[in-house]
Amino acid sequence: ECPMVLFDEWLKVQSTSQSPTEAYSQNCKGATSAPVQSEVFDPCIIGWSQLVNIKSVLQTGGSVKIMQIRTKSNLTSDSPQSESKNEWTTYEAWLNDERSSAPNGANKMYQSDIVYWWFDTNQQMLKTAYGAAGIALACAAVIVFLSARSFILTLFAAISIAYVLVAATACLVGLGWELGFLESILFAILIGIR
């Protein structure tokens, strides 16, 4: 559950309690619910997080530096790239709206998820596969031209290599596959074999 919701519930209970905890009495200055005054927030939430052993509130020198809030996502590591990109973009747009209205110091939130790391890895592999295709085509053309000294032979070799790459990619698309992590690696290997 969200640490801020738990913190707010704790404040409500402690503010009406006949015998509040020491963490509340010493740090919260009578706060009844969130939002809490800025000068009270750090010591109050740090005291609460230590009292109830919440690991998602990280502090240094008496100041909250990181607050981890877990959310639910329907994505998995094998979700299509288009779904991963759509969810990341939607979530990031929402965070941008929240950043614009958040108070200074709390407006630097970001999202992170292993699925988004996997999505980014796949995107980088895709870029690498395209770059590898271009480099292989250029190197093959230079080597054929230097060894045969024939522009026509170089042109046909480049067309032949490009055809194999396009045909392999067309087969992937025709089968309904997306160029994911494994396919990008195989694509790069195909370029080397050709």
N, CA, C and O of each residue as an XYZ file, in Angstrom:
776
protein
N       0.841     -1.180      0.000
C       0.000      0.000      0.000
C       0.883      1.240      0.000
O       2.043      1.192      0.410
N       0.326      2.336     -0.460
C       1.060      3.600     -0.569
C       1.501      4.094      0.813
O       0.682      4.180      1.728
N       2.792      4.419      0.969
C       3.257      4.887      2.276
C       2.573      6.169      2.731
O       2.394      6.373      3.932
N       2.191      7.032      1.803
C       1.524      8.285      2.199
C       0.136      8.012      2.772
O      -0.294      8.699      3.698
N      -0.564      7.024      2.237
C      -1.883      6.664      2.778
C      -1.718      6.094      4.186
O      -2.462      6.455      5.097
N      -0.751      5.213      4.358
C      -0.485      4.636      5.675
C      -0.059      5.712      6.671
O      -0.479      5.701      7.828
N       0.772      6.632      6.216
C       1.232      7.738      7.065
C       0.049      8.609      7.486
O      -0.059      8.986      8.653
N      -0.830      8.928      6.550
C      -2.012      9.742      6.843
C      -2.911      9.041      7.865
O      -3.392      9.672      8.807
N      -3.136      7.745      7.680
C      -3.960      6.984      8.631
C      -3.317      6.987     10.019
O      -4.015      7.128     11.023
N      -2.005      6.832     10.082
C      -1.284      6.841     11.358
C      -1.438      8.193     12.043
O      -1.674      8.257     13.250
N      -1.304      9.286     11.268
C      -1.465     10.625     11.845
C      -2.861     10.800     12.442
O      -3.002     11.352     13.534
N      -3.884     10.339     11.740
C      -5.265     10.481     12.231
C      -5.461      9.714     13.536
O      -6.101     10.203     14.466
N      -4.903      8.509     13.592
C      -5.026      7.700     14.816
C      -4.254      8.345     15.967
O      -4.765      8.459     17.081
N      -3.016      8.767     15.686
C      -2.168      9.332     16.734
C      -2.700     10.663     17.258
O      -2.597     10.946     18.452
N      -3.266     11.481     16.373
C      -3.742     12.806     16.793
C      -4.960     12.713     17.715
O      -5.223     13.633     18.489
N      -5.692     11.621     17.636
C      -6.869     11.457     18.503
C      -6.608     10.506     19.664
O      -7.495     10.287     20.489
N      -5.428      9.949     19.742
C      -5.104      8.972     20.775
C      -4.825      9.667     22.113
O      -4.248     10.753     22.153
N      -5.241      9.027     23.193
C      -4.954      9.533     24.540
C      -3.474      9.345     24.886
O      -2.910     10.099     25.679
N      -2.860      8.336     24.285
C      -1.439      8.079     24.542
C      -0.716      7.848     23.214
O      -0.436      6.706     22.848
N      -0.410      8.943     22.488
C       0.287      8.786     21.207
C       1.705      8.253     21.414
O       2.282      8.354     22.496
N       2.241      7.683     20.337
C       3.593      7.137     20.401
C       4.613      8.258     20.571
O       4.334      9.427     20.304
N       5.780      7.873     21.015
C       6.858      8.845     21.193
C       7.260      9.457     19.851
O       7.579     10.644     19.777
N       7.246      8.648     18.796
C       7.607      9.147     17.464
C       6.671     10.284     17.049
O       7.115     11.267     16.456
N       5.392     10.153     17.357
C       4.420     11.198     17.016
C       4.618     12.426     17.911
O       4.672     13.554     17.421
N       4.724     12.206     19.192
C       4.826     13.314     20.148
C       6.065     14.164     19.904
O       6.000     15.390     19.991
N       7.185     13.531     19.602
C       8.434     14.269     19.451
C       8.611     14.896     18.071
O       9.317     15.895     17.936
N       7.981     14.325     17.046
C       8.293     14.754     15.682
C       7.165     15.442     14.923
O       7.444     16.180     13.979
N       5.920     15.235     15.289
C       4.827     15.655     14.410
C       4.111     16.930     14.840
O       3.274     17.429     14.089
N       4.399     17.466     15.995
C       3.863     18.742     16.470
C       2.348     18.854     16.290
O       1.841     19.878     15.833
N       1.646     17.800     16.649
C       0.184     17.836     16.637
C      -0.465     17.717     15.272
O      -1.660     17.984     15.145
N       0.275     17.327     14.249
C      -0.307     17.178     12.906
C      -1.424     16.135     12.951
O      -1.285     15.079     13.567
N      -2.544     16.461     12.279
C      -3.711     15.576     12.343
C      -3.886     14.718     11.105
O      -4.518     13.664     11.167
N      -3.338     15.154      9.984
C      -3.434     14.376      8.742
C      -2.491     14.977      7.716
O      -1.960     16.073      7.900
N      -2.293     14.239      6.630
C      -1.485     14.762      5.514
C      -2.389     15.695      4.700
O      -3.587     15.424      4.607
N      -1.889     16.747      4.123
C      -0.488     17.184      4.116
C      -0.077     17.807      5.450
O      -0.880     18.403      6.168
N       1.197     17.640      5.741
C       1.795     18.127      6.979
C       2.638     19.346      6.623
O       3.168     19.431      5.515
N       2.766     20.291      7.556
C       3.607     21.467      7.312
C       5.012     21.021      6.920
O       5.528     20.033      7.442
N       5.619     21.750      6.007
C       6.903     21.330      5.440
C       7.994     21.175      6.497
O       8.819     20.268      6.389
N       8.020     22.036      7.514
C       9.081     21.924      8.531
C       8.869     20.722      9.462
O       9.790     20.322     10.174
N       7.671     20.153      9.457
C       7.354     19.002     10.296
C       7.404     17.702      9.495
O       7.582     16.628     10.068
N       7.249     17.792      8.192
C       7.095     16.597      7.361
C       8.244     15.607      7.504
O       8.023     14.436      7.810
N       9.473     16.076      7.282
C      10.611     15.156      7.306
C      10.751     14.414      8.635
O      10.773     13.183      8.636
N      10.847     15.127      9.780
C      11.009     14.359     11.029
C       9.807     13.471     11.346
O       9.968     12.390     11.912
N       8.604     13.921     10.983
C       7.399     13.163     11.291
C       7.340     11.864     10.484
O       7.112     10.794     11.048
N       7.544     11.952      9.173
C       7.443     10.731      8.357
C       8.634      9.804      8.595
O       8.496      8.585      8.497
N       9.799     10.369      8.907
C      10.954      9.526      9.221
C      10.703      8.778     10.532
O      10.968      7.580     10.630
N      10.188      9.494     11.540
C       9.853      8.845     12.805
C       8.831      7.741     12.622
O       8.967      6.661     13.197
N       7.797      8.010     11.817
C       6.770      6.992     11.538
C       7.371      5.794     10.815
O       7.104      4.650     11.182
N       8.188      6.051      9.782
C       8.741      4.944      8.985
C       9.658      4.060      9.820
O       9.705      2.847      9.618
N      10.381      4.657     10.751
C      11.245      3.862     11.630
C      10.425      3.098     12.658
O      10.769      1.973     13.021
N       9.349      3.701     13.123
C       8.488      3.046     14.108
C       7.823      1.799     13.538
O       7.793      0.754     14.188
N       7.288      1.910     12.317
C       6.552      0.788     11.718
C       7.407     -0.017     10.740
O       6.915     -0.929     10.076
N       8.699      0.334     10.660
C       9.656     -0.387      9.820
C       9.266     -0.387      8.343
O       9.255     -1.431      7.690
N       8.952      0.786      7.836
C       8.653      0.961      6.410
C       9.967      1.242      5.689
O      10.649      2.220      5.995
N      10.319      0.390      4.739
C      11.593      0.512      4.021
C      11.504      1.399      2.777
O      12.518      1.649      2.124
N      10.316      1.871      2.448
C      10.152      2.649      1.221
C      10.384      4.143      1.419
O      10.314      4.910      0.459
N      10.660      4.567      2.653
C      11.002      5.963      2.927
C      12.487      5.996      3.266
O      12.904      5.514      4.319
N      13.278      6.567      2.368
C      14.727      6.616      2.554
C      15.146      8.037      2.898
O      14.743      8.989      2.229
N      15.954      8.177      3.941
C      16.350      9.502      4.397
C      17.846      9.557      4.618
O      18.504      8.540      4.839
N      18.364     10.767      4.553
C      19.764     11.030      4.867
C      19.815     12.326      5.656
O      19.259     13.341      5.236
N      20.472     12.289      6.779
C      20.637     13.495      7.583
C      19.332     14.120      8.034
O      19.249     15.343      8.152
N      18.314     13.318      8.287
C      17.045     13.842      8.764
C      16.156     14.430      7.694
O      15.182     15.117      7.999
N      16.484     14.166      6.434
C      15.688     14.678      5.314
C      15.306     13.516      4.395
O      16.150     12.701      4.023
N      14.027     13.454      4.038
C      13.557     12.396      3.141
C      14.138     12.649      1.751
O      13.957     13.725      1.180
N      14.826     11.665      1.224
C      15.429     11.779     -0.105
C      14.647     11.001     -1.147
O      14.477     11.462     -2.276
N      14.171      9.820     -0.771
C      13.460      8.955     -1.722
C      12.255      8.349     -1.018
O      12.348      7.887      0.119
N      11.134      8.358     -1.707
C       9.963      7.639     -1.236
C       9.502      6.742     -2.372
O       9.119      7.214     -3.443
N       9.545      5.465     -2.125
C       9.172      4.485     -3.146
C       7.688      4.173     -3.012
O       7.201      3.821     -1.938
N       6.988      4.312     -4.125
C       5.565      4.007     -4.153
C       5.348      2.970     -5.238
O       5.663      3.207     -6.404
N       4.815      1.831     -4.859
C       4.590      0.741     -5.808
C       3.240      0.912     -6.487
O       2.251      1.304     -5.867
N       3.228      0.607     -7.771
C       1.987      0.626     -8.532
C       1.846     -0.703     -9.265
O       2.787     -1.495     -9.322
N       0.690     -0.933     -9.810
C       0.437     -2.180    -10.522
C       0.445     -1.914    -12.026
O      -0.091     -0.913    -12.503
N       1.056     -2.822    -12.745
C       1.100     -2.735    -14.201
C       0.642     -4.063    -14.776
O       0.872     -5.117    -14.184
N       0.001     -4.010    -15.917
C      -0.448     -5.229    -16.582
C       0.606     -5.773    -17.544
O       0.382     -6.787    -18.206
N       1.749     -5.101    -17.622
C       2.795     -5.515    -18.551
C       3.622     -6.649    -17.973
O       3.797     -6.760    -16.759
N       4.122     -7.485    -18.862
C       5.092     -8.510    -18.502
C       6.285     -8.366    -19.439
O       6.243     -7.592    -20.394
N       7.339     -9.109    -19.162
C       8.535     -8.978    -19.997
C       8.305     -9.434    -21.431
O       9.070     -9.063    -22.321
N       7.269    -10.229    -21.674
C       6.995    -10.658    -23.046
C       5.840     -9.887    -23.683
O       5.309    -10.303    -24.713
N       5.449     -8.766    -23.073
C       4.422     -7.917    -23.684
C       4.962     -7.321    -24.978
O       6.159     -7.051    -25.084
N       4.088     -7.115    -25.962
C       4.552     -6.498    -27.214
C       5.171     -5.121    -26.958
O       4.755     -4.395    -26.055
N       6.152     -4.787    -27.757
C       6.843     -3.511    -27.610
C       5.882     -2.330    -27.705
O       6.045     -1.335    -26.999
N       4.874     -2.440    -28.582
C       3.919     -1.339    -28.744
C       3.136     -1.109    -27.454
O       2.878      0.040    -27.096
N       2.749     -2.179    -26.743
C       2.025     -2.026    -25.475
C       2.931     -1.421    -24.408
O       2.506     -0.551    -23.648
N       4.176     -1.881    -24.351
C       5.127     -1.342    -23.369
C       5.360      0.140    -23.609
O       5.376      0.936    -22.670
N       5.540      0.502    -24.867
C       5.774      1.912    -25.196
C       4.549      2.751    -24.859
O       4.680      3.847    -24.313
N       3.357      2.248    -25.178
C       2.120      2.983    -24.900
C       1.943      3.196    -23.397
O       1.615      4.300    -22.962
N       2.158      2.145    -22.601
C       1.993      2.280    -21.148
C       3.032      3.222    -20.569
O       2.705      4.057    -19.726
N       4.289      3.103    -21.011
C       5.331      3.989    -20.500
C       5.014      5.445    -20.849
O       5.154      6.331    -20.006
N       4.590      5.689    -22.082
C       4.277      7.048    -22.524
C       3.103      7.618    -21.738
O       3.138      8.776    -21.321
N       2.065      6.813    -21.533
C       0.890      7.264    -20.778
C       1.269      7.584    -19.340
O       0.870      8.618    -18.804
N       2.031      6.706    -18.721
C       2.447      6.911    -17.336
C       3.344      8.142    -17.218
O       3.199      8.935    -16.288
N       4.265      8.296    -18.157
C       5.176      9.436    -18.133
C       4.419     10.747    -18.331
O       4.759     11.750    -17.704
N       3.402     10.760    -19.187
C       2.587     11.962    -19.383
C       1.861     12.323    -18.084
O       1.789     13.494    -17.711
N       1.328     11.314    -17.403
C       0.661     11.571    -16.124
C       1.652     12.132    -15.104
O       1.330     13.074    -14.380
N       2.864     11.551    -15.044
C       3.877     12.052    -14.113
C       4.270     13.492    -14.436
O       4.488     14.290    -13.524
N       4.361     13.831    -15.712
C       4.687     15.208    -16.098
C       3.626     16.177    -15.594
O       3.953     17.263    -15.114
N       2.359     15.791    -15.703
C       1.279     16.632    -15.171
C       1.410     16.783    -13.654
O       1.240     17.876    -13.113
N       1.713     15.680    -12.981
C       1.865     15.723    -11.523
C       3.074     16.551    -11.116
O       3.021     17.267    -10.116
N       4.166     16.466    -11.877
C       5.366     17.246    -11.567
C       5.075     18.740    -11.627
O       5.582     19.513    -10.815
N       4.253     19.139    -12.597
C       3.971     20.562    -12.765
C       3.175     21.132    -11.597
O       3.274     22.327    -11.316
N       2.389     20.307    -10.913
C       1.589     20.815     -9.792
C       2.169     20.434     -8.430
O       1.650     20.868     -7.401
N       3.224     19.640     -8.405
C       3.825     19.224     -7.137
C       4.669     20.350     -6.550
O       5.228     21.159     -7.291
N       4.763     20.406     -5.223
C       5.604     21.434     -4.606
C       7.083     21.196     -4.911
O       7.501     20.080     -5.219
N       7.850     22.259     -4.820
C       9.285     22.168     -5.078
C       9.918     21.169     -4.111
O       9.638     21.187     -2.912
N      10.764     20.309     -4.638
C      11.383     19.272     -3.835
C      10.672     17.940     -3.972
O      11.282     16.885     -3.799
N       9.373     17.985     -4.285
C       8.613     16.751     -4.498
C       8.272     16.591     -5.975
O       7.512     15.697     -6.346
N       8.825     17.445     -6.806
C       8.498     17.435     -8.239
C       9.561     16.748     -9.091
O       9.662     17.006    -10.290
N      10.338     15.889     -8.483
C      11.384     15.193     -9.234
C      11.121     13.693     -9.278
O      12.054     12.898     -9.389
N       9.851     13.309     -9.190
C       9.525     11.893     -9.188
C       9.761     11.270    -10.564
O       9.695     11.945    -11.591
N      10.030      9.998    -10.555
C      10.228      9.264    -11.801
C       9.714      7.846    -11.623
O       9.484      7.386    -10.505
N       9.543      7.179    -12.721
C       9.063      5.803    -12.694
C      10.165      4.850    -13.125
O      11.035      5.202    -13.921
N      10.115      3.669    -12.601
C      11.099      2.657    -12.945
C      10.446      1.292    -12.799
O       9.704      1.043    -11.849
N      10.727      0.428    -13.735
C      10.170     -0.927    -13.694
C      11.061     -1.816    -14.550
O      11.607     -1.367    -15.557
N      11.205     -3.055    -14.157
C      12.028     -4.007    -14.915
C      11.484     -4.173    -16.328
O      12.249     -4.406    -17.264
N      10.164     -4.056    -16.487
C       9.569     -4.187    -17.825
C      10.010     -3.027    -18.712
O      10.267     -3.211    -19.901
N      10.098     -1.822    -18.124
C      10.569     -0.679    -18.910
C      12.048     -0.820    -19.224
O      12.478     -0.406    -20.301
N      12.836     -1.384    -18.333
C      14.254     -1.646    -18.635
C      14.359     -2.618    -19.798
O      15.177     -2.436    -20.700
N      13.527     -3.652    -19.772
C      13.515     -4.643    -20.836
C      13.085     -3.990    -22.151
O      13.659     -4.268    -23.204
N      12.080     -3.127    -22.086
C      11.610     -2.395    -23.256
C      12.742     -1.544    -23.837
O      12.962     -1.541    -25.049
N      13.457     -0.824    -22.972
C      14.558      0.011    -23.445
C      15.672     -0.840    -24.043
O      16.257     -0.471    -25.061
N      15.970     -1.980    -23.416
C      16.988     -2.885    -23.956
C      16.594     -3.350    -25.350
O      17.429     -3.383    -26.255
N      15.329     -3.707    -25.527
C      14.858     -4.137    -26.845
C      14.969     -3.010    -27.864
O      15.358     -3.244    -29.008
N      14.631     -1.797    -27.459
C      14.733     -0.664    -28.379
C      16.186     -0.413    -28.786
O      16.469     -0.123    -29.948
N      17.102     -0.527    -27.824
C      18.518     -0.330    -28.141
C      19.045     -1.441    -29.043
O      19.848     -1.187    -29.941
N      18.592     -2.673    -28.805
C      18.993     -3.787    -29.668
C      18.474     -3.587    -31.088
O      19.160     -3.915    -32.055
N      17.272     -3.054    -31.210
C      16.707     -2.778    -32.532
C      17.564     -1.741    -33.258
O      17.893     -1.914    -34.432
N      17.923     -0.661    -32.555
C      18.785      0.363    -33.158
C      20.140     -0.231    -33.535
O      20.697      0.080    -34.588
N      20.662     -1.093    -32.658
C      21.946     -1.738    -32.925
C      21.861     -2.647    -34.152
O      22.793     -2.699    -34.954
N      20.748     -3.359    -34.296
C      20.577     -4.247    -35.448
C      20.573     -3.435    -36.744
O      21.206     -3.816    -37.729
N      19.854     -2.315    -36.731
C      19.834     -1.472    -37.936
C      21.222     -0.889    -38.220
O      21.661     -0.836    -39.369
N      21.903     -0.454    -37.160
C      23.260      0.070    -37.328
C      24.208     -1.001    -37.832
O      25.048     -0.733    -38.692
N      24.081     -2.220    -37.301
C      24.932     -3.329    -37.738
C      24.686     -3.646    -39.212
O      25.620     -3.957    -39.951
N      23.435     -3.565    -39.627
C      23.121     -3.812    -41.046
C      23.804     -2.777    -41.930
O      24.381     -3.120    -42.962
N      23.741     -1.527    -41.531
C      24.388     -0.464    -42.312
C      25.900     -0.613    -42.357
O      26.521     -0.449    -43.407
N      26.488     -0.929    -41.197
C      27.938     -1.102    -41.130
C      28.368     -2.311    -41.959
O      29.349     -2.234    -42.699
N      27.648     -3.419    -41.843
C      27.996     -4.624    -42.608
C      27.901     -4.362    -44.106
O      28.762     -4.786    -44.877
N      26.861     -3.668    -44.501
C      26.687     -3.343    -45.925
C      27.830     -2.465    -46.422
O      28.377     -2.705    -47.498
N      28.189     -1.453    -45.645
C      29.267     -0.547    -46.042
C      30.616     -1.273    -46.078
O      31.383     -1.116    -47.028
N      30.902     -2.072    -45.035
C      32.178     -2.803    -45.004
C      32.274     -3.811    -46.147
O      33.310     -3.930    -46.801
N      31.177     -4.531    -46.374
C      31.185     -5.507    -47.471
C      31.415     -4.801    -48.807
O      32.178     -5.285    -49.643
N      30.764     -3.671    -49.003
C      30.931     -2.929    -50.262
C      32.380     -2.463    -50.426
O      32.942     -2.563    -51.516
N      32.981     -1.959    -49.355
C      34.370     -1.485    -49.434
C      35.311     -2.651    -49.732
O      36.196     -2.534    -50.579
N      35.122     -3.776    -49.037
C      36.007     -4.936    -49.242
C      35.860     -5.496    -50.653
O      36.858     -5.814    -51.299
N      34.627     -5.621    -51.135
C      34.418     -6.132    -52.498
C      35.027     -5.167    -53.513
O      35.664     -5.589    -54.478
N      34.828     -3.871    -53.288
C      35.363     -2.891    -54.244
C      36.892     -2.909    -54.248
O      37.505     -2.851    -55.314
N      37.515     -2.989    -53.065
C      38.979     -2.990    -52.999
C      39.579     -4.273    -53.563
O      40.644     -4.242    -54.179
N      38.900     -5.402    -53.356
C      39.449     -6.663    -53.840
C      39.151     -6.898    -55.318
O      39.998     -7.436    -56.030
N      37.978     -6.511    -55.793
C      37.612     -6.768    -57.192
C      37.828     -5.563    -58.088
O      37.940     -5.703    -59.305
N      37.886     -4.401    -57.503
C      38.036     -3.140    -58.248
C      36.985     -2.997    -59.344
O      37.245     -2.515    -60.446
N      35.792     -3.441    -58.982
C      34.675     -3.380    -59.925
C      33.472     -2.763    -59.219
O      32.961     -3.285    -58.228
N      33.046     -1.640    -59.766
C      31.888     -0.965    -59.193
C      30.623     -1.810    -59.383
O      29.788     -1.878    -58.482
N      30.476     -2.448    -60.537
C      29.292     -3.269    -60.832
C      29.207     -4.447    -59.859
O      28.140     -4.731    -59.316
N      30.335     -5.131    -59.639
C      30.354     -6.257    -58.708
C      30.029     -5.788    -57.280
O      29.315     -6.469    -56.544
N      30.556     -4.630    -56.903
C      30.263     -4.056    -55.582
C      28.779     -3.758    -55.450
O      28.179     -4.034    -54.411
N      28.188     -3.201    -56.489
C      26.760     -2.881    -56.479
C      25.925     -4.145    -56.325
O      24.995     -4.180    -55.520
N      26.253     -5.187    -57.095
C      25.492     -6.441    -57.002
C      25.677     -7.121    -55.638
O      24.731     -7.700    -55.104
N      26.883     -7.053    -55.077
C      27.120     -7.640    -53.746
C      26.301     -6.903    -52.684
O      25.703     -7.531    -51.810
N      26.277     -5.570    -52.764
C      25.505     -4.772    -51.806
C      24.013     -5.054    -51.943
O      23.309     -5.180    -50.941
N      23.531     -5.153    -53.180
C      22.116     -5.463    -53.419
C      21.790     -6.854    -52.881
O      20.730     -7.063    -52.290
N      22.705     -7.807    -53.088
C      22.492     -9.170    -52.619
C      22.398     -9.223    -51.089
O      21.501     -9.866    -50.545
N      23.309     -8.558    -50.409
C      23.290     -8.532    -48.938
C      22.032     -7.819    -48.446
O      21.373     -8.294    -47.522
N      21.701     -6.700    -49.046
C      20.500     -5.952    -48.651
C      19.248     -6.806    -48.873
O      18.319     -6.775    -48.066
N      19.229     -7.565    -49.967
C      18.065     -8.427    -50.242
C      17.885     -9.485    -49.142
O      16.768     -9.726    -48.684
N      18.988    -10.107    -48.726
C      18.900    -11.126    -47.682
C      18.372    -10.504    -46.384
O      17.525    -11.093    -45.712
N      18.869     -9.328    -46.037
C      18.409     -8.662    -44.815
C      16.937     -8.270    -44.911
O      16.178     -8.464    -43.962
N      16.538     -7.721    -46.049
C      15.134     -7.329    -46.236
C      14.231     -8.559    -46.252
O      13.141     -8.534    -45.680
N      14.675     -9.637    -46.904
C      13.864    -10.855    -46.957
C      13.694    -11.458    -45.564
O      12.601    -11.900    -45.209
N      14.759    -11.478    -44.780
C      14.660    -12.013    -43.410
C      13.721    -11.151    -42.565
O      12.910    -11.677    -41.803
N      13.828     -9.845    -42.700
C      12.941     -8.937    -41.966
C      11.504     -9.086    -42.432
O      10.582     -9.067    -41.617
N      11.305     -9.233    -43.733
C       9.952     -9.412    -44.279
C       9.326    -10.701    -43.771
O       8.124    -10.745    -43.513
N      10.128    -11.752    -43.625
C       9.612    -13.012    -43.067
C       9.138    -12.809    -41.630
O       8.089    -13.323    -41.243
N       9.906    -12.065    -40.844
C       9.498    -11.776    -39.465
C       8.168    -11.035    -39.433
O       7.267    -11.386    -38.671
N       8.057    -10.010    -40.265
C       6.827     -9.224    -40.309
C       5.674    -10.074    -40.825
O       4.562    -10.011    -40.300
N       5.944    -10.869    -41.855
C       4.908    -11.727    -42.429
C       4.377    -12.760    -41.455
O       3.208    -13.140    -41.520
N       5.240    -13.220    -40.543
C       4.823    -14.176    -39.527
C       4.181    -13.502    -38.315
O       3.752    -14.171    -37.375
N       4.120    -12.165    -38.350
C       3.501    -11.428    -37.252
C       4.413    -11.198    -36.060
O       3.944    -10.812    -34.990
N       5.708    -11.430    -36.228
C       6.652    -11.232    -35.138
C       7.090     -9.781    -35.096
O       7.027     -9.060    -36.091
N       7.536     -9.371    -33.910
C       8.170     -8.066    -33.774
C       9.659     -8.293    -33.574
O      10.077     -9.337    -33.075
N      10.443     -7.319    -33.964
C      11.890     -7.440    -33.818
C      12.234     -7.162    -32.358
O      12.483     -6.017    -31.979
N      12.247     -8.209    -31.546
C      12.541     -8.105    -30.121
C      14.008     -8.367    -29.842
O      14.852     -8.276    -30.734
N      14.299     -8.693    -28.593
C      15.682     -8.869    -28.141
C      16.386     -9.995    -28.892
O      17.443     -9.780    -29.485
N      15.810    -11.183    -28.869
C      16.434    -12.346    -29.503
C      16.515    -12.170    -31.021
O      17.525    -12.503    -31.640
N      15.449    -11.647    -31.604
C      15.441    -11.452    -33.054
C      16.518    -10.452    -33.475
O      17.139    -10.614    -34.526
N      16.742     -9.411    -32.651
C      17.773     -8.421    -32.976
C      19.160     -9.049    -32.960
O      19.991     -8.754    -33.818
N      19.409     -9.921    -31.977
C      20.703    -10.614    -31.918
C      20.870    -11.515    -33.140
O      21.926    -11.529    -33.772
N      19.822    -12.263    -33.465
C      19.889    -13.145    -34.636
C      20.045    -12.343    -35.930
O      20.718    -12.775    -36.866
N      19.418    -11.184    -35.963
C      19.529    -10.298    -37.123
C      20.987     -9.871    -37.314
O      21.494     -9.866    -38.435
N      21.657     -9.512    -36.213
C      23.063     -9.118    -36.285
C      23.940    -10.295    -36.718
O      24.885    -10.118    -37.486
N      23.623    -11.505    -36.220
C      24.372    -12.700    -36.623
C      24.166    -12.979    -38.096
O      25.114    -13.329    -38.800
N      22.927    -12.827    -38.578
C      22.625    -13.019    -39.984
C      23.459    -12.111    -40.861
O      23.930    -12.516    -41.924
N      23.639    -10.886    -40.410
C      24.442     -9.927    -41.164
C      25.890    -10.429    -41.264
O      26.517    -10.359    -42.321
N      26.399    -10.934    -40.137
C      27.780    -11.435    -40.140
C      27.956    -12.667    -41.001
O      28.974    -12.819    -41.676
N      26.961    -13.554    -40.981
C      27.042    -14.775    -41.789
C      26.990    -14.431    -43.283
O      27.699    -15.032    -44.089
N      26.170    -13.489    -43.630
C      26.016    -13.125    -45.040
C      27.300    -12.575    -45.575
O      27.374    -12.209    -46.748
